[in-house]
């Protein structure tokens, strides 16, 4: 086709303007794409970039990025032997000028050519362009309210987009799709339809999946959601049952159901998300030295094919905000969060609803109607592929150790999936690693016996006023995913369970297995930060203080153990030097240097012991087997010169089930001997022991005994005295 001179002029003019005012952010890793469609590869099939809406400004931005990355040019002619198009763009939206009111003319021409030339192909590269939804900071309420949503922007709105979001938009290049593959699939499925029909349908579906992963599903307003839920068969049946059992009118039962839904349902609002982004960006800047995020690319990939259920540990009220902020900044939809009804406070509750929170009572107390409407709401979210988030422990841990799982939400999620209408579900265990807690002083009081304080708006404002702006860094580490379908198959669970059915034992087994896997995978994603590491060292000392040279030595020894016996490949270890760790903890006002016997000592600051115990507990599981082994070696060698390896393993085997349960360790019992062998090899490298095939001798040197005792104490720190005496 002939090139349109006016179109070329308009593109060049637009390019000059956009080059001055627009700096798009490119999401995801484009390296694989660059390798596939590099401009210097003449043997590849021609590339055509696919966009949903006809927008010259978006086309210019895409062409600029292809040029920067040495990709096949978007404005270069698309050539297939004698066939040629004047550019390499395909707009799925059929304009009024098109011969077909349903399919783009260019697509029809390409399909006709490929049908006649089966040896040829065109690589279609879908490209998403959104304005005002970038991972960069937004600095105005107005911009937050005007950012992109599901609706196609008008010409005026697009002009506003360019003006407002010149440096706050993003582009994502998706994996290439073979047009020939789409044609062949279309002919197989619907031989009576044009292959263009199948191609457009599939490409639009892909775009909707990409957009849904970023913006979330195209949700109706809250009132309509509640009205639709009231009309579902499950809720209507629950209303009738409530009317009969409670001897009230159907109208009264309906009113009660609506009241429950009004209490539960979120009020998801893009404008609230934008506003929260602005506010939280400023808060994190003031509060933390940085937010370190690990393993998020895995989440991005899973979001395209799976229903995401984030299952983080619960250490602070900041968890809610932090995870949503991290996800939003990286271009995915903020999940709908199950929040305790105690957080439904005036003003705060409404903001939380706008950010995707839905409220849940701590106990359903046999309330069948409430249970039915809550389950139906969760099912509606999953049916619309809305990502969910709930804390697998239920409440916040006051000790720093993971709490046993509360399985109610997990069971409802799995039951909803077995009712049908949702994507495959993947649970995303998530680890939070803090270096100082916002609620630190409150936790200390509660651990000291003070009754837990109920949340209130006044209490929240009061705590914000007291914030010390020295909180170090916070780490968010996404753990190994847990795939629901795998667990269903392993437990021979049925593929479908009706709402009214009681969960079969096999499905209950799936719930238990999922809970266990999630908690274990949270611990696999552990972050060994400076505070948790030095906490282990100092709390090991009788007076919670040590000479500085001893602290440096013990830090090095513990780090060496962690590197030699990595708990998991996802584990992160601080890169600070041992001297820097000490200075860092001093800066956070958790330890101090004192003079003692004419040398420098490192001491835990007053009233910080309980909090440092909290942080040491965050990583205690990584030392659990080493601590248990050292403890057993000391106990068994008390009355004999050497310890039989078989006897050691027998004693460890006896107590391991309780240890695994307490620390949610990842090893099954049959894998423990191999792990103990690695621990013993490390002890031998450090000259703490000498071992033969059948026996172990403990070194008699004072330093070796002190180091072995330090490991043993790690195990003993979390055991009651009577349990220590037993072993």
VOGU-3710 file (C-alpha; in Angstrom, 3 decimals, decimal comma):
1> xxxxxxxxxx> 0,000/0,000/0,000  1,159/3,529/-0,760  2,478/5,648/2,053  0,215/8,485/3,153  2,284/11,756/3,133  -0,061/13,458/5,588  0,170/10,494/7,949  3,970/10,560/7,821  4,030/14,289/8,507  1,621/13,881/11,449
11> xxxxxxxxxx> 3,717/11,057/12,910  6,929/13,093/12,679  5,224/16,134/14,205  3,838/14,001/17,054  7,250/12,424/17,593  8,926/15,839/18,027  6,363/16,835/20,652  6,424/13,532/22,552  10,225/13,367/22,586  10,236/16,568/24,622
21> xxxxxxxxxx> 7,488/15,765/27,145  7,099/11,977/27,385  9,438/9,457/29,035  7,660/6,092/29,075  8,538/3,334/31,533  8,986/-0,112/29,973  7,833/-2,928/32,243  9,139/-6,476/32,331  12,212/-8,053/30,796  12,442/-7,299/27,049
31> xxxxxxxxxx> 15,686/-9,233/26,544  13,965/-12,399/25,282  11,901/-10,337/22,845  14,994/-8,462/21,680  16,723/-11,763/20,936  13,744/-12,976/18,897  13,014/-9,898/16,778  16,335/-8,133/16,548  16,610/-5,672/13,669  19,859/-7,341/12,545
41> xxxxxxxxxx> 18,239/-10,736/11,986  17,187/-10,809/8,298  15,995/-14,427/8,395  13,168/-13,898/10,860  9,535/-13,495/9,854  8,279/-9,891/9,665  7,039/-8,363/12,919  3,762/-6,518/13,387  3,039/-4,632/16,618  -0,562/-5,003/17,802
51> xxxxxxxxxx> -2,471/-2,367/19,786  -6,132/-2,287/20,723  -7,004/1,364/20,066  -6,028/3,578/17,149  -3,758/6,232/18,660  -0,943/7,975/16,809  0,679/9,085/20,065  0,802/5,497/21,338  2,224/4,318/18,014  4,971/6,940/18,134
61> xxxxxxxxxx> 5,926/5,912/21,684  6,101/2,254/20,671  8,244/3,075/17,627  10,611/5,084/19,833  11,071/2,116/22,161  11,652/-0,326/19,278  14,380/2,007/18,034  16,042/2,204/21,464  16,088/-1,585/21,824  17,214/-2,424/18,270
71> xxxxxxxxxx> 13,881/-4,136/17,643  12,253/-4,345/14,255  10,913/-0,840/13,564  7,213/-0,278/14,123  6,927/2,347/11,328  8,987/0,357/8,821  7,027/-1,247/5,956  5,855/-4,782/6,609  7,036/-6,911/3,685  6,249/-10,474/2,646
81> xxxxxxxxxx> 7,864/-10,952/-0,770  5,639/-8,934/-3,148  3,115/-8,118/-0,399  3,719/-4,880/1,548  2,013/-2,709/4,168  3,147/0,853/4,781  3,930/0,221/8,478  4,214/-2,613/10,992  1,243/-1,729/13,171  -2,027/-3,602/13,528
91> xxxxxxxxxx> -4,866/-1,839/15,324  -7,562/-4,258/16,458  -10,187/-1,544/16,587  -12,014/-1,496/13,249  -12,447/2,120/12,145  -15,462/3,480/10,274  -13,319/3,766/7,133  -12,660/0,025/7,084  -14,359/-2,138/4,483  -15,303/-4,496/7,306
101> xxxxxxxxxx> -17,043/-3,081/10,351  -15,740/-5,992/12,439  -12,135/-6,748/11,462  -9,188/-4,471/10,597  -8,565/-4,300/6,842  -4,852/-4,873/7,355  -5,509/-8,082/9,256  -7,816/-9,367/6,510  -5,147/-8,648/3,881  -2,442/-10,430/5,887
111> xxxxxxxxxx> -4,704/-13,429/6,513  -5,548/-13,689/2,797  -1,863/-13,569/1,883  -0,871/-16,238/4,429  -3,680/-18,514/3,276  -2,171/-18,395/-0,217  1,444/-18,692/1,011  1,586/-21,343/3,755  5,386/-21,065/4,035  5,149/-17,463/5,316
121> xxxxxxxxxx> 4,213/-16,056/8,708  3,915/-12,782/10,620  4,935/-12,430/14,270  2,321/-10,388/16,131  3,695/-8,585/19,205  0,884/-7,247/21,444  1,860/-3,981/23,164  0,035/-2,472/26,142  0,238/1,305/26,627  -1,351/2,904/29,700
131> xxxxxxxxxx> -1,182/6,474/30,937  -1,008/7,367/34,614  -0,528/3,755/35,715  3,257/3,745/35,755  5,463/2,588/38,613  6,727/6,162/38,913  5,502/8,638/41,539  2,285/10,533/41,000  2,281/13,935/42,618  -1,246/15,261/42,360
141> xxxxxxxxxx> -4,745/14,258/43,378  -6,095/15,427/40,027  -3,690/13,221/38,121  -4,609/10,326/40,375  -8,266/10,738/39,485  -7,669/11,102/35,734  -5,409/8,077/35,156  -6,216/5,278/32,702  -8,959/2,769/33,383  -10,732/0,198/31,217
151> xxxxxxxxxx> -12,584/2,703/29,038  -11,027/3,855/25,769  -9,852/7,474/26,088  -11,468/10,128/23,915  -9,280/12,478/21,864  -9,515/15,129/24,587  -8,741/12,570/27,312  -5,693/11,353/25,360  -4,469/14,949/25,057  -4,904/15,311/28,825
161> xxxxxxxxxx> -3,047/12,028/29,292  -0,044/13,383/27,405  -0,154/16,661/29,333  -0,602/15,117/32,780  1,340/11,877/32,476  4,227/12,762/30,195  6,598/10,990/32,561  4,087/8,670/34,185  2,974/6,159/31,588  4,214/2,713/30,744
171> xxxxxxxxxx> 4,645/0,334/27,864  4,812/-3,441/28,022  5,850/-5,596/25,068  4,300/-9,063/25,289  5,430/-12,375/23,825  5,149/-12,720/20,018  2,163/-14,637/18,630  2,268/-16,445/15,281  -0,457/-15,171/12,950  -0,207/-18,431/10,987
181> xxxxxxxxxx> -0,791/-20,321/14,233  -3,921/-18,254/14,898  -5,167/-18,863/11,360  -4,686/-22,627/11,618  -6,354/-22,770/15,036  -9,250/-20,655/13,784  -9,819/-22,942/10,785  -9,785/-26,014/13,051  -12,310/-24,581/15,515  -14,630/-22,655/13,176
191> xxxxxxxxxx> -14,095/-23,647/9,519  -17,153/-21,606/8,482  -15,814/-18,363/9,992  -13,074/-16,138/8,674  -9,764/-16,856/10,470  -9,635/-13,090/11,103  -12,536/-13,546/13,517  -10,577/-16,023/15,636  -7,412/-13,892/15,472  -9,199/-10,740/16,667
201> xxxxxxxxxx> -11,007/-12,639/19,414  -7,813/-14,258/20,697  -5,791/-11,040/20,573  -8,492/-9,078/22,396  -8,617/-11,819/25,017  -4,852/-11,548/25,467  -5,082/-7,766/25,826  -7,854/-8,093/28,388  -5,720/-10,540/30,373  -2,786/-8,133/30,309
211> xxxxxxxxxx> -4,984/-5,203/31,275  -6,755/-7,185/33,986  -3,403/-8,127/35,512  -2,552/-4,417/35,751  -5,863/-2,635/36,418  -7,880/-5,546/37,726  -11,223/-6,703/36,349  -13,728/-4,212/35,052  -15,690/-4,069/38,303  -19,110/-2,481/38,680
221> xxxxxxxxxx> -19,802/-0,089/41,496  -20,361/-1,410/45,012  -24,142/-1,005/45,005  -24,492/-3,079/41,839  -22,184/-5,765/43,239  -24,353/-6,075/46,349  -27,568/-6,182/44,309  -26,173/-8,922/42,043  -25,076/-10,972/45,038  -28,557/-10,652/46,552
231> xxxxxxxxxx> -29,967/-12,243/43,386  -27,700/-15,307/43,408  -29,272/-18,692/44,140  -26,961/-19,316/47,097  -27,881/-16,066/48,878  -31,605/-16,408/48,102  -31,593/-19,930/49,539  -29,714/-18,740/52,641  -32,260/-15,935/53,109  -35,149/-18,413/52,945
241> xxxxxxxxxx> -33,403/-20,760/55,400  -32,741/-17,853/57,786  -36,394/-16,838/57,601  -37,545/-20,362/58,515  -35,003/-21,062/61,271  -35,181/-17,632/62,936  -38,956/-17,349/62,416  -38,685/-13,947/60,765  -40,162/-12,666/57,511  -38,302/-13,110/54,241
251> xxxxxxxxxx> -38,105/-9,312/53,983  -36,391/-9,142/57,382  -33,976/-11,898/56,371  -33,234/-10,039/53,119  -32,533/-6,891/55,098  -30,122/-8,825/57,312  -28,320/-10,322/54,287  -27,996/-6,879/52,715  -26,655/-5,501/55,994  -24,002/-8,222/56,077
261> xxxxxxxxxx> -22,991/-7,529/52,476  -22,814/-3,812/53,183  -20,467/-4,637/56,054  -18,309/-6,950/53,920  -18,072/-5,686/50,337  -15,182/-3,525/49,160  -15,635/-0,289/47,229  -12,665/-0,621/44,888  -11,824/2,742/43,367  -9,025/3,632/40,958
271> xxxxxxxxxx> -8,947/7,147/42,339  -8,402/5,783/45,872  -5,553/3,626/44,581  -3,942/6,653/42,912  -4,366/8,739/46,044  -2,907/5,944/48,189  0,052/5,736/45,815  0,791/9,437/46,312  0,371/9,290/50,093  2,325/6,065/50,598
281> xxxxxxxxxx> 5,204/7,155/48,395  5,700/10,133/50,713  5,220/7,973/53,823  7,781/5,357/52,784  10,280/8,066/51,855  9,993/9,505/55,364  9,737/6,208/57,198  12,217/3,844/55,509  15,621/4,002/53,901  14,260/1,851/51,108
291> xxxxxxxxxx> 11,963/-1,021/50,175  13,811/-4,031/48,795  11,667/-6,360/46,658  12,787/-9,851/45,661  11,410/-12,410/43,151  8,582/-10,260/41,770  9,178/-11,233/38,128  7,815/-14,661/39,005  4,558/-13,049/40,183  4,258/-11,033/36,987
301> xxxxxxxxxx> 4,543/-14,165/34,848  2,009/-16,100/36,916  -0,521/-13,241/36,791  -1,248/-13,874/33,117  -2,435/-17,456/33,520  -3,410/-17,822/37,161  -5,738/-16,402/39,763  -3,320/-14,890/42,285  -3,916/-15,326/46,002  -1,246/-13,508/48,025
311> xxxxxxxxxx> -0,665/-15,221/51,376  1,829/-13,142/53,376  3,006/-13,451/56,958  1,529/-10,828/59,281  4,002/-8,773/61,270  2,601/-5,229/61,240  -0,361/-3,130/60,161  2,067/-1,769/57,578  1,849/-5,168/55,838  -1,494/-4,258/54,235
321> xxxxxxxxxx> -0,171/-1,042/52,764  3,264/-2,313/51,888  2,227/-5,304/49,794  -0,410/-3,351/47,858  2,093/-0,551/47,244  4,767/-2,950/45,972  2,322/-4,718/43,641  0,850/-1,468/42,303  4,270/0,062/41,674  5,225/-2,935/39,576
331> xxxxxxxxxx> 2,230/-2,706/37,322  -0,171/-5,360/38,633  -3,602/-4,947/40,135  -3,825/-4,292/43,861  -5,401/-7,385/45,444  -8,671/-7,387/47,361  -7,634/-7,843/50,992  -9,470/-9,699/53,753  -9,276/-7,235/56,651  -10,465/-7,794/60,203
341> xxxxxxxxxx> -13,724/-6,049/61,018  -11,879/-4,262/63,847  -10,174/-2,143/61,169  -13,473/-0,849/59,788  -12,995/2,443/61,602  -14,526/5,783/60,553  -12,693/7,357/57,589  -9,916/4,731/57,638  -12,385/1,928/56,868  -13,764/3,732/53,818
351> xxxxxxxxxx> -10,292/4,435/52,449  -9,398/0,786/52,964  -12,544/-0,286/51,096  -11,575/1,988/48,213  -8,160/0,322/48,109  -9,745/-3,125/47,847  -10,267/-4,200/51,464  -13,294/-6,308/52,301  -14,086/-6,878/55,956  -14,432/-10,197/57,733
361> xxxxxxxxxx> -15,572/-11,012/61,239  -13,095/-12,807/63,475  -15,685/-15,511/64,066  -18,783/-16,487/62,096  -20,235/-18,010/65,308  -22,489/-20,439/63,489  -24,183/-17,581/61,634  -25,334/-19,457/58,523  -26,616/-16,384/56,667  -23,419/-14,397/57,214
371> xxxxxxxxxx> -21,374/-17,429/56,161  -23,420/-17,847/52,970  -23,190/-14,203/51,857  -19,475/-14,020/52,667  -18,717/-17,195/50,707  -20,758/-15,910/47,773  -18,847/-12,623/47,788  -15,488/-14,431/47,767  -16,771/-16,621/44,929  -17,809/-13,538/42,951
381> xxxxxxxxxx> -14,297/-12,090/43,301  -12,658/-15,298/42,138  -15,136/-15,674/39,271  -14,043/-12,247/38,002  -10,354/-13,178/38,346  -9,766/-10,619/41,072  -6,468/-11,196/42,921  -6,976/-11,821/46,633  -4,839/-11,336/49,709  -5,232/-12,673/53,199
391> xxxxxxxxxx> -2,884/-13,314/56,087  -2,492/-17,035/56,536  -1,787/-16,583/60,274  -4,984/-14,602/60,829  -3,567/-12,042/63,273  -0,212/-10,367/63,740  2,586/-12,380/65,329  3,739/-10,838/68,610  6,802/-13,090/68,893  8,302/-12,901/65,398
401> xxxxxxxxxx> 7,708/-16,622/64,823  5,090/-17,706/62,302  1,727/-18,535/63,883  -0,274/-21,674/63,018  -2,501/-21,146/59,998  -6,084/-19,951/60,296  -7,631/-21,972/57,487  -11,080/-20,416/57,093  -10,295/-18,155/54,126  -8,146/-20,867/52,584
411> xxxxxxxxxx> -11,001/-23,368/52,756  -13,459/-20,861/51,262  -11,047/-20,080/48,425  -10,593/-23,743/47,572  -14,313/-24,490/47,865  -15,098/-21,551/45,590  -12,608/-22,807/43,018  -14,241/-26,241/43,075  -17,593/-24,598/42,284  -16,075/-23,541/38,956
421> xxxxxxxxxx> -15,769/-20,305/36,928  -12,263/-19,317/37,992  -8,755/-19,577/36,599  -6,309/-22,056/38,141  -5,314/-20,696/41,543  -1,764/-20,100/42,730  -0,944/-19,005/46,283  1,943/-16,539/46,613  3,635/-16,889/50,038  5,220/-13,563/50,951
431> xxxxxxxxxx> 7,824/-12,726/53,583  8,113/-9,307/55,233  11,462/-8,465/56,806  11,422/-5,362/59,004  14,370/-3,849/60,847  12,177/-1,847/63,186  8,444/-2,105/63,850  5,889/0,679/63,897  4,063/-1,171/66,691  7,291/-2,041/68,536
441> xxxxxxxxxx> 6,458/-0,357/71,843  2,949/-1,844/71,803  4,308/-5,350/71,230  6,722/-4,941/74,144  3,832/-4,018/76,456  1,690/-6,902/75,222  4,554/-9,397/75,627  4,954/-8,006/79,151  1,389/-8,998/79,975  -0,606/-5,892/79,041
451> xxxxxxxxxx> -3,973/-6,641/77,450  -4,104/-6,200/73,677  -5,513/-2,781/72,796  -8,440/-2,578/70,380  -7,754/-0,621/67,194  -9,295/2,858/67,015  -8,921/5,960/64,880  -7,606/7,847/67,915  -5,052/5,136/68,627  -3,908/5,092/65,016
461> xxxxxxxxxx> -3,431/8,864/64,910  -1,631/8,738/68,231  0,820/6,095/66,977  1,489/8,072/63,780  2,405/11,123/65,855  5,004/9,073/67,729  6,709/7,693/64,639  10,481/7,988/64,807  11,772/8,385/61,291  14,493/5,789/61,738
471> xxxxxxxxxx> 13,135/2,461/60,541  15,874/1,209/58,269  14,915/-0,867/55,252  12,032/-3,235/54,752  12,235/-6,343/52,572  9,407/-7,982/50,637  10,391/-11,414/49,340  7,931/-13,412/47,217  8,262/-17,107/48,000  7,912/-20,294/46,027
481> xxxxxxxxxx> 4,336/-20,450/44,658  1,860/-23,110/45,774  -0,295/-24,421/42,907  -3,760/-25,509/43,986  -4,284/-27,932/41,097  -1,157/-29,863/42,083  -2,479/-30,315/45,621  -5,914/-31,339/44,362  -4,328/-34,045/42,219  -2,006/-35,246/44,974
491> xxxxxxxxxx> -4,957/-35,643/47,348  -7,291/-37,189/44,726  -9,802/-34,418/45,412  -12,967/-34,141/43,299  -12,983/-31,607/40,461  -16,279/-30,105/41,569  -17,926/-29,524/44,943  -21,328/-27,823/45,217  -21,763/-24,962/47,671  -24,201/-26,837/49,848
501> xxxxxxxxxx> -21,966/-29,907/50,141  -19,737/-30,428/53,146  -16,093/-30,501/52,112  -14,932/-34,090/51,498  -12,005/-35,359/53,556  -9,793/-35,210/50,466  -10,502/-31,477/50,076  -9,887/-30,913/53,789  -6,548/-32,601/53,190  -5,874/-30,101/50,400
511> xxxxxxxxxx> -6,664/-27,200/52,766  -4,233/-28,561/55,368  -1,531/-29,232/52,768  -1,917/-25,742/51,252  -1,658/-24,103/54,682  1,465/-26,096/55,526  3,108/-25,392/52,158  2,357/-21,665/52,367  3,874/-21,319/55,846  6,927/-23,368/54,893
521> xxxxxxxxxx> 7,418/-21,333/51,720  7,142/-18,059/53,635  10,050/-19,259/55,757  11,975/-20,311/52,650  11,828/-16,672/51,511  13,494/-15,488/54,729  15,569/-12,297/54,664  18,616/-12,269/56,942  18,817/-8,543/57,608  21,448/-6,818/59,805
531> xxxxxxxxxx> 19,118/-6,431/62,791  17,952/-10,051/62,897  21,531/-11,296/62,606  23,044/-9,154/65,353  20,017/-9,929/67,526  20,944/-13,629/67,434  24,485/-12,812/68,475  23,716/-10,488/71,395  20,739/-12,389/72,777  23,018/-15,419/72,934
541> xxxxxxxxxx> 25,168/-13,629/75,512  24,241/-13,925/79,240  23,906/-10,149/79,784  22,959/-9,373/76,157  26,335/-7,719/75,689  29,665/-8,865/74,258  33,090/-7,464/73,558  33,113/-5,922/70,086  35,706/-8,372/68,763  33,536/-11,286/69,970
551> xxxxxxxxxx> 30,487/-9,811/68,223  32,447/-9,494/64,988  33,693/-13,063/65,291  30,230/-14,500/65,995  28,656/-12,504/63,139  31,230/-13,946/60,768  30,670/-17,475/62,049  26,881/-17,276/61,743  27,111/-15,740/58,258  29,520/-18,473/57,214
561> xxxxxxxxxx> 27,049/-21,101/58,413  24,170/-19,483/56,490  26,201/-19,346/53,287  27,512/-22,888/53,677  24,059/-24,260/54,554  21,608/-22,024/52,689  18,125/-22,642/53,983  16,683/-22,051/50,515  17,694/-20,493/47,202  15,198/-17,643/47,768
571> xxxxxxxxxx> 16,793/-16,675/51,074  18,399/-13,213/51,077  21,441/-12,378/53,232  22,550/-8,844/54,079  25,560/-7,649/52,119  26,731/-5,285/54,862  30,094/-6,083/56,399  30,208/-7,135/60,058  31,448/-3,676/61,122  28,661/-2,062/59,072
581> xxxxxxxxxx> 26,060/-4,298/60,732  27,079/-2,972/64,158  27,002/0,649/62,999  23,658/0,096/61,288  22,015/-1,291/64,439  23,430/1,635/66,432  21,875/4,032/63,920  18,502/2,324/64,476  18,939/2,863/68,245  18,761/-0,845/69,029
591> xxxxxxxxxx> 22,282/-1,400/70,323  25,009/0,830/71,751  28,761/0,796/72,323  30,026/0,974/75,931  33,434/0,850/77,604  34,010/-2,206/79,807  37,350/-3,399/81,229  39,191/-0,956/78,984  37,680/-2,310/75,756  34,634/-1,615/73,618
601> xxxxxxxxxx> 31,568/-3,742/74,185  28,350/-3,963/72,196  25,192/-3,916/74,285  21,471/-4,128/73,593  19,820/-0,769/74,328  17,488/-0,519/77,305  14,002/-1,934/76,661  15,040/-3,284/73,241  15,593/-6,897/74,362  12,036/-8,022/73,603
611> xxxxxxxxxx> 12,035/-6,451/70,147  15,409/-7,896/69,251  14,071/-11,290/70,326  11,226/-10,661/67,865  13,651/-10,020/65,002  15,891/-12,957/65,919  12,803/-15,189/65,847  12,153/-14,069/62,249  15,232/-16,052/61,161  15,479/-18,674/63,904
621> xxxxxxxxxx> 14,262/-21,470/61,632  17,388/-21,159/59,484  19,470/-22,251/62,502  16,960/-24,722/63,967  18,670/-27,958/62,876  22,143/-26,661/63,709  20,899/-25,583/67,139  19,208/-28,919/67,779  22,304/-30,837/66,661  24,614/-28,777/68,898
631> xxxxxxxxxx> 22,226/-29,152/71,845  22,078/-32,943/71,411  25,852/-33,220/71,038  26,370/-31,370/74,319  23,677/-33,356/76,132  24,845/-36,762/74,897  28,549/-36,065/75,509  28,054/-34,988/79,117  28,734/-38,493/80,452  30,773/-40,012/77,625
641> xxxxxxxxxx> 33,781/-39,050/75,552  32,200/-39,528/72,156  28,714/-39,625/70,661  27,525/-42,350/68,320  26,150/-40,920/65,070  23,277/-43,402/65,174  22,387/-42,345/68,739  22,511/-38,663/67,768  20,193/-39,207/64,801  17,818/-41,259/66,949
651> xxxxxxxxxx> 17,445/-38,453/69,506  17,039/-35,826/66,792  14,446/-37,983/65,023  12,441/-38,167/68,263  12,115/-34,402/68,699  12,139/-33,306/65,050  8,339/-33,494/64,486  7,795/-30,909/67,239  10,626/-28,758/65,899  9,207/-28,903/62,365
661> xxxxxxxxxx> 5,787/-27,910/63,671  7,152/-25,047/65,790  9,312/-23,495/63,063  7,453/-24,715/59,932  10,630/-26,311/58,638  10,693/-27,425/55,018  12,265/-30,885/55,478  10,268/-34,063/55,868  11,605/-36,565/58,420  13,325/-38,733/55,800
671> xxxxxxxxxx> 15,366/-35,744/54,563  16,671/-34,828/58,034  19,679/-37,233/58,183  21,157/-35,665/55,045  20,707/-32,189/56,519  22,302/-33,248/59,808  25,253/-34,614/57,834  25,720/-31,146/56,303  25,528/-29,517/59,742  28,117/-31,941/61,127
681> xxxxxxxxxx> 30,369/-31,294/58,140  30,170/-27,561/58,893  30,935/-28,159/62,605  33,955/-30,211/61,564  35,143/-27,473/59,183  34,949/-25,027/62,101  36,874/-27,553/64,262  34,042/-27,889/66,764  33,998/-31,668/66,352  35,885/-34,555/64,820
691> xxxxxxxxxx> 33,889/-37,387/63,314  34,354/-40,834/61,926  31,722/-42,916/60,164  30,150/-43,994/63,452  31,246/-41,572/66,190  31,674/-37,870/66,915  34,097/-36,276/69,366  33,591/-32,702/70,574  36,630/-30,438/70,592  37,948/-29,635/74,062
701> xxxxxxxxxx> 39,114/-26,094/73,204  37,333/-23,296/75,032  36,539/-21,362/71,856  35,088/-24,450/70,159  32,921/-25,203/73,190  31,725/-21,587/73,313  30,780/-21,640/69,623  29,009/-25,000/69,945  27,180/-23,663/73,007  26,135/-20,607/70,997
711> xxxxxxxxxx> 24,476/-22,881/68,440  22,882/-24,969/71,178  21,496/-21,836/72,797  19,748/-20,896/69,547  17,698/-24,067/69,964  17,177/-23,570/73,683  16,072/-19,930/73,417  12,570/-20,941/72,292  12,103/-23,990/74,547  10,659/-24,069/78,083
721> xxxxxxx> 13,229/-25,092/80,687  11,511/-28,418/81,354  11,807/-29,346/77,661  15,520/-28,596/77,722  15,912/-30,839/80,783  14,131/-33,693/78,992  16,731/-33,726/76,236
//
